[in-house]
Amino acid sequence: MDECAKFSLKKEQLFNVERIMYGDYFNGIEGDGRPYIQIQDINLLMAKISEYLEDFNGGVKIPMDLVMFLDACDHVNRICRVLR
């Protein structure tokens, strides 16, 4: 067998998600040892960010009434990575 043939990838293996995103906040935001993981479930990302928004709104006097659609969640994900 050809050496290159053993390591060939199929298109489905490379492009397995709609967007390539990584985050370190899925297991909580406390602590420094949070590993970055690839976000493969977009709906889980949106739910997690909405959950953090609800937690934030529960602790402030004037809540932020934001609609967390996919592009907004994508931007929040990038902001989290930059701030980290």
N, C-alpha and C positions, 0 to 999 in steps of 0.2 A: 504494500500500500504506500502511496506517495505520502511523504511527511506533511505536506501542506494540506492534504485531504483530511488528515486526522484532526486538524484544528479549524476547519472551516465552519463558519456559523451561518445559520439561515437568517433570512430577513426578519422572520418572526421573533427570533431570539434577540436581535438588536433593537427592534422597534416594538417593544412589548407594552408600552404605555403611551397614552396620548401626549403627555408632557413629561419631561424629565425634571423632577424636583427632588430635593433632599431637605430634610429637616431634623432637628434634634429635640423637639418638644412633644413627641407623642407619648412619652412615659412620664410626663410632668416637667415642670420648668425649674424645679429646685435642684441645686447641686451643680458641680462643674464637670462631672464625668458622664455627660450625656452624649451618646454616640449619634452621629449623623446616619440616617437610614434613607434609602430611596423610598419615596412616596409613590406607591403603585395604585392606591385606591383614592381617586379624586374625591369621591363622596365622603370618605373618612377624613380627608384633609379639611373639607368644608365644614364638616360637623365639629371637628376639633377646634378650629378657629372660632366658630360660632359659640362653642362652649366656653372658650377663654374670654370672648367678648361678654357673655352673660355673667361670668364670674367678675369681670371688671366692673360691669354696670351695677352689680349688686353691692359694690363697696364704695361707690361715689355718689355725691349729691345730685349731680346732673349727668344722667346716663347718655351714652352715645347711641343713638338709634341708627345703626348702620345695616345695610343690606350686604351680606357677604356672598356675592356671586363669584364665579370661578376666577375671573381676572383679578378681582379684589383680593381673593385668597392667595393668588399667585404673587401679587405685590407684597402682601403681608409676609409671605414665606421668604421672599427676598430680603425684606427689611429685617426680619429676625436673623437671617444669616449675616447681614452686614453689621448689625448691632452686637452680635455675639463676638 
